Amino acid sequence: MNLSTDTGDGALIVRVNEERIDAAVAIQFKDRMREMTGGGAGPVILDLSRVMFIDSSGLGAIVAVMKFLAPARRLELAALTPNVGKVFHLTRMDSVFPIHASAPEPRRE
């Protein structure tokens, strides 16, 4: 699972550099997210701008990451593509996660 991180607006930004989060990669996604987000502070913003497809396993993996981070950190979502946005709307998960139209710009040192 190809994920990368930046910081911006006081948050850790995790970019999903894959087109799919589905049953084939859900466990790998959860493991990588735990590695990348463990031990920090502040919100985590998951940039889904490159994700074109998500299934129930992928959705479950994102919820599992939210539970792993809570209560110390909040998981927020950003830049949902239309298909992914529909999944979150139809499952009412859009009422569970803060969703931003775009991810914050990374901080430049």
C-alpha positions as CSV (number, residue, x, y, z in Angstrom):
1,M,0.0,0.0,0.0
2,N,1.6,3.2,-1.1
3,L,1.0,6.0,1.4
4,S,3.0,9.2,2.0
5,T,2.9,11.9,4.7
6,D,3.2,15.6,5.0
7,T,2.4,18.1,7.6
8,G,0.1,21.1,7.2
9,D,-2.3,23.2,9.2
10,G,-1.2,21.5,12.4
11,A,-2.2,18.1,11.1
12,L,-0.5,15.0,9.7
13,I,-1.6,14.6,6.1
14,V,-1.6,11.0,4.8
15,R,-1.9,10.7,1.1
16,V,-3.2,7.5,-0.4
17,N,-1.2,7.0,-3.6
18,E,-3.4,4.2,-4.9
19,E,-6.6,4.1,-7.0
20,R,-8.4,1.5,-4.8
21,I,-8.9,0.7,-1.2
22,D,-10.6,-2.7,-1.3
23,A,-10.5,-6.2,0.2
24,A,-7.2,-6.9,-1.5
25,V,-5.4,-4.1,0.4
26,A,-7.6,-3.3,3.4
27,I,-5.4,-5.1,6.0
28,Q,-2.2,-3.6,4.5
29,F,-3.8,-0.2,4.6
30,K,-4.7,-0.5,8.3
31,D,-1.2,-1.7,9.1
32,R,0.5,1.1,7.2
33,M,-1.8,3.7,8.8
34,R,-1.0,2.4,12.3
35,E,2.8,2.6,11.5
36,M,2.5,6.1,10.1
37,T,0.2,7.7,12.7
38,G,1.2,6.0,16.0
39,G,2.6,8.1,18.8
40,G,1.8,11.5,17.3
41,A,-0.5,14.3,18.3
42,G,-3.1,16.4,16.4
43,P,-5.5,15.4,13.7
44,V,-4.8,13.1,10.8
45,I,-6.1,14.1,7.4
46,L,-6.5,11.3,4.9
47,D,-6.1,12.6,1.4
48,L,-8.2,10.4,-0.9
49,S,-7.8,12.5,-4.0
50,R,-6.3,9.6,-6.0
51,V,-8.7,6.9,-4.8
52,M,-11.3,6.1,-7.5
53,F,-12.9,3.1,-5.8
54,I,-13.6,1.9,-2.3
55,D,-15.5,-1.1,-1.2
56,S,-17.0,-2.2,2.2
57,S,-13.6,-3.6,3.3
58,G,-11.9,-0.4,2.5
59,L,-14.5,1.6,4.3
60,G,-14.2,-0.8,7.3
61,A,-10.4,-0.3,7.2
62,I,-10.8,3.5,7.4
63,V,-13.3,3.2,10.3
64,A,-10.8,0.8,12.1
65,V,-8.1,3.5,11.7
66,M,-10.4,6.1,13.2
67,K,-11.0,3.8,16.2
68,F,-7.3,3.2,16.5
69,L,-6.5,6.9,16.7
70,A,-9.4,7.8,19.1
71,P,-9.7,9.4,21.5
72,A,-6.3,11.1,21.3
73,R,-6.4,12.0,17.6
74,R,-9.2,12.7,15.1
75,L,-9.2,11.2,11.6
76,E,-10.5,13.6,8.9
77,L,-11.0,13.0,5.2
78,A,-10.1,15.2,2.3
79,A,-10.5,15.4,-1.5
80,L,-13.0,12.6,-2.0
81,T,-13.5,11.7,-5.6
82,P,-17.2,11.5,-6.7
83,N,-17.4,7.7,-6.5
84,V,-15.8,7.6,-3.1
85,G,-18.0,10.5,-1.9
86,K,-21.1,8.5,-2.9
87,V,-20.0,5.5,-0.8
88,F,-19.5,7.7,2.2
89,H,-22.9,9.4,1.6
90,L,-24.8,6.2,1.0
91,T,-23.4,4.6,4.1
92,R,-23.9,7.8,6.1
93,M,-20.3,7.8,7.0
94,D,-20.2,11.4,5.9
95,S,-21.8,12.2,9.2
96,V,-19.1,10.4,11.1
97,F,-16.0,11.9,9.6
98,P,-15.1,15.6,9.0
99,I,-14.7,15.9,5.2
100,H,-12.8,18.6,3.6
101,A,-13.1,19.6,-0.1
102,S,-9.3,19.5,-0.5
103,A,-6.2,18.5,1.6
104,P,-4.2,21.3,3.2
105,E,-1.0,22.3,1.4
106,P,2.1,20.7,3.0
107,R,4.2,23.0,5.2
108,R,7.4,24.2,3.4
109,E,10.5,24.3,5.5
